[in-house]
Amino acid sequence: MKHSGASDRAVRRIANPEAPLRHLPLPSTCVGTISVRLATVADAEQIRAIYNHEVLHTTATFDLVPRSAADQVAWMDARSGAFSTIVAVDADDAEGDVVGFGALSPYKERAAYRTSVEDSVYVRRDRNGQGIGTLIVRSLLENAAISGFHAVFARINASSEGSIALHRKCGFQLVGIEREVGRKFNRWHDVALMQYLVP
C-alpha cells in the first residue's frame, strides 16, 4: 500500500463510499464511436438486459434468477462513490447506446480488505470482439487508482477463455483456481481468480 499523503486521503474516502468520489469524472477513454462514462439510472434497463442474457444463457455469472427492474436499480445504488458503475456507449448503435458495463464492488466485508475490490465486466453479445471489454476494464483500473484501491480481483468462470485473456491483456495475473465452487445448468464450474495490483 502506498504511504503518500494523497493515498492516505484516498483511503479515508474509501471508508466513506458516499464521499465526493461519485462526482469525479472518468478518464476520457474511447475507441471509434464508443466511449465510457458513469452510468445513470436511465441506463438501468439496458444494463439489466445485457446482464439477464448472461444469467439465462451463459455461465459468465452464477446468478440463476434474472434481475428485476428494482433489483437493477438497487445494484447500481450499491455501486456509487468509489464503486461507481460505468457504461460503454455507442450513439450510433441501433439496438441501444449501452453496449457494455462494468463496476467495482467491495472484495470482502471486513475492514482490512477495504483497499481491495472485485470487478464486473459485461459486453453485449453482438458487440464482442470490438475492444469494448478492454475499454471498460482499463477505465475500472483507472477509477481504482483514483479511488486509492490497491488490489483489483476478477473472479471468472475458468472455462471463459475470452474473459481470462481480456483481463490478462489488461495486466491481471492468475493467482488461483477455485474448484467446483459454482453449479449452473446441472454441472460444476471452476472459477479462475485473477488479480491486478494498482501501481
C-alpha positions as CSV (number, residue, x, y, z in Angstrom):
1,M,0.0,0.0,0.0
2,K,1.3,3.5,-0.8
3,H,2.0,5.8,2.1
4,S,1.8,9.2,0.4
5,G,-0.5,11.9,1.8
6,A,-2.7,11.6,-1.3
7,S,-3.1,7.9,-0.7
8,D,-4.0,8.5,2.9
9,R,-6.7,10.9,1.8
10,A,-8.0,8.2,-0.7
11,V,-8.1,5.6,2.0
12,R,-10.2,7.9,4.2
13,R,-12.6,8.4,1.3
14,I,-12.9,4.6,0.8
15,A,-14.0,4.3,4.4
16,N,-17.0,6.5,3.4
17,P,-18.0,5.4,-0.1
18,E,-20.6,8.2,-0.3
19,A,-17.8,10.8,-0.3
20,P,-17.0,13.1,-3.2
21,L,-15.7,10.5,-5.5
22,R,-19.1,10.0,-7.0
23,H,-18.6,13.3,-8.8
24,L,-15.1,12.6,-10.2
25,P,-15.0,12.5,-14.0
26,L,-13.9,9.3,-15.7
27,P,-10.8,9.4,-17.8
28,S,-11.6,10.2,-21.4
29,T,-11.4,6.7,-22.8
30,C,-12.9,5.9,-26.2
31,V,-12.4,4.0,-29.4
32,G,-14.1,5.0,-32.6
33,T,-17.7,5.9,-31.7
34,I,-17.6,4.1,-28.4
35,S,-16.8,6.0,-25.1
36,V,-17.0,5.2,-21.4
37,R,-18.9,7.3,-18.9
38,L,-20.5,7.0,-15.5
39,A,-23.8,5.1,-15.6
40,T,-27.1,6.8,-14.7
41,V,-30.5,5.4,-13.6
42,A,-31.6,6.0,-17.2
43,D,-29.1,3.2,-18.3
44,A,-30.5,0.7,-15.8
45,E,-32.8,-1.1,-18.3
46,Q,-30.2,-1.6,-20.9
47,I,-27.7,-2.8,-18.3
48,R,-30.3,-5.2,-17.0
49,A,-31.0,-6.6,-20.5
50,I,-27.3,-7.3,-21.0
51,Y,-26.9,-8.9,-17.6
52,N,-30.1,-11.0,-17.8
53,H,-29.0,-12.5,-21.1
54,E,-25.9,-13.8,-19.3
55,V,-28.0,-15.1,-16.4
56,L,-30.3,-17.1,-18.6
57,H,-27.9,-18.3,-21.3
58,T,-24.3,-18.4,-20.1
59,T,-22.1,-19.2,-17.1
60,A,-20.5,-15.8,-17.2
61,T,-22.4,-15.1,-14.0
62,F,-23.5,-17.6,-11.4
63,D,-26.8,-15.8,-10.8
64,L,-29.7,-18.1,-11.6
65,V,-32.6,-15.7,-11.5
66,P,-32.8,-12.7,-13.8
67,R,-32.8,-9.2,-12.2
68,S,-36.0,-7.3,-11.9
69,A,-36.0,-3.6,-12.7
70,A,-35.9,-2.8,-8.9
71,D,-33.1,-5.2,-8.4
72,Q,-31.0,-3.5,-11.1
73,V,-31.5,0.0,-9.6
74,A,-30.6,-1.4,-6.2
75,W,-27.5,-3.0,-7.6
76,M,-26.4,0.4,-9.1
77,D,-27.3,2.3,-6.0
78,A,-24.9,0.0,-4.1
79,R,-22.2,0.9,-6.5
80,S,-21.8,4.6,-6.1
81,G,-19.0,6.7,-4.9
82,A,-15.8,4.7,-5.2
83,F,-17.7,1.7,-6.5
84,S,-19.5,3.6,-9.4
85,T,-21.0,1.7,-12.3
86,I,-19.7,2.7,-15.8
87,V,-21.1,2.1,-19.2
88,A,-19.6,1.8,-22.7
89,V,-21.9,3.7,-25.1
90,D,-22.2,3.9,-28.8
91,A,-24.6,6.6,-30.0
92,D,-24.6,5.0,-33.5
93,D,-25.9,1.6,-32.3
94,A,-29.4,1.0,-33.4
95,E,-30.1,-1.5,-30.6
96,G,-29.4,1.0,-27.8
97,D,-26.5,3.1,-26.9
98,V,-25.2,1.0,-23.9
99,V,-23.0,-1.8,-25.4
100,G,-21.4,-2.9,-22.1
101,F,-21.0,-2.0,-18.5
102,G,-18.7,-2.6,-15.5
103,A,-18.4,-1.9,-11.9
104,L,-16.1,-2.2,-8.8
105,S,-17.5,-3.9,-5.7
106,P,-16.1,-4.5,-2.3
107,Y,-14.0,-7.6,-2.2
108,K,-14.7,-8.7,1.4
109,E,-16.7,-7.1,4.2
110,R,-14.0,-7.0,6.9
111,A,-12.3,-3.6,7.3
112,A,-8.8,-4.8,6.5
113,Y,-10.0,-5.6,3.0
114,R,-11.2,-2.1,2.2
115,T,-8.4,-1.3,-0.2
116,S,-9.3,-4.4,-2.3
117,V,-12.1,-4.6,-4.9
118,E,-13.6,-7.0,-7.4
119,D,-14.6,-6.0,-10.9
120,S,-17.6,-6.9,-13.0
121,V,-17.4,-6.6,-16.8
122,Y,-20.2,-7.4,-19.3
123,V,-20.3,-6.6,-23.0
124,R,-23.5,-7.0,-25.1
125,R,-23.0,-10.3,-27.0
126,D,-23.5,-8.8,-30.5
127,R,-20.6,-6.4,-29.8
128,N,-18.0,-8.8,-28.6
129,G,-14.5,-8.6,-30.1
130,Q,-14.6,-4.8,-30.7
131,G,-12.4,-3.7,-27.8
132,I,-15.3,-2.7,-25.6
133,G,-14.3,-5.0,-22.7
134,T,-10.8,-3.6,-22.8
135,L,-12.1,0.0,-22.6
136,I,-14.3,-1.0,-19.6
137,V,-11.5,-2.8,-17.7
138,R,-9.0,-0.1,-18.2
139,S,-11.4,2.5,-17.1
140,L,-12.2,0.5,-14.0
141,L,-8.5,0.2,-13.2
142,E,-8.0,3.9,-13.6
143,N,-11.0,4.5,-11.3
144,A,-9.5,2.1,-8.8
145,A,-6.2,4.1,-8.8
146,I,-8.1,7.4,-8.4
147,S,-10.1,5.9,-5.5
148,G,-7.0,4.7,-3.7
149,F,-7.7,1.0,-4.1
150,H,-4.6,-1.3,-4.1
151,A,-5.8,-4.7,-5.4
152,V,-8.4,-5.5,-8.0
153,F,-9.7,-9.0,-8.3
154,A,-11.6,-10.7,-11.1
155,R,-13.5,-14.0,-10.5
156,I,-14.0,-15.6,-13.9
157,N,-15.5,-18.9,-14.9
158,A,-12.4,-20.9,-15.6
159,S,-13.7,-22.1,-19.0
160,S,-14.2,-18.4,-20.1
161,E,-11.0,-18.1,-22.2
162,G,-12.1,-14.7,-23.7
163,S,-12.6,-13.1,-20.3
164,I,-9.4,-14.5,-18.9
165,A,-7.5,-13.3,-22.0
166,L,-9.1,-9.8,-21.6
167,H,-8.0,-9.5,-18.0
168,R,-4.5,-10.8,-18.8
169,K,-4.2,-8.2,-21.6
170,C,-5.1,-5.5,-19.0
171,G,-2.4,-6.6,-16.6
172,F,-4.2,-9.1,-14.4
173,Q,-2.4,-12.3,-13.3
174,L,-3.9,-15.7,-12.5
175,V,-3.4,-16.3,-8.7
176,G,-5.6,-19.4,-8.2
177,I,-8.3,-21.7,-9.3
178,E,-11.4,-22.4,-7.1
179,R,-12.5,-25.9,-7.9
180,E,-16.2,-26.7,-8.4
181,V,-17.4,-23.7,-6.5
182,G,-20.4,-22.9,-8.8
183,R,-23.2,-25.1,-10.0
184,K,-25.3,-24.0,-13.0
185,F,-27.0,-25.8,-15.9
186,N,-26.6,-29.0,-13.9
187,R,-22.8,-29.0,-13.9
188,W,-20.0,-27.9,-11.7
189,H,-17.8,-24.9,-12.6
190,D,-14.3,-23.8,-11.6
191,V,-13.5,-20.2,-11.0
192,A,-10.2,-18.5,-12.0
193,L,-9.1,-15.9,-9.6
194,M,-7.1,-13.1,-11.2
195,Q,-5.5,-10.1,-9.6
196,Y,-4.2,-6.7,-10.6
197,L,-2.1,-4.6,-8.2
198,V,-2.5,-0.9,-8.7
199,P,1.0,0.7,-9.2
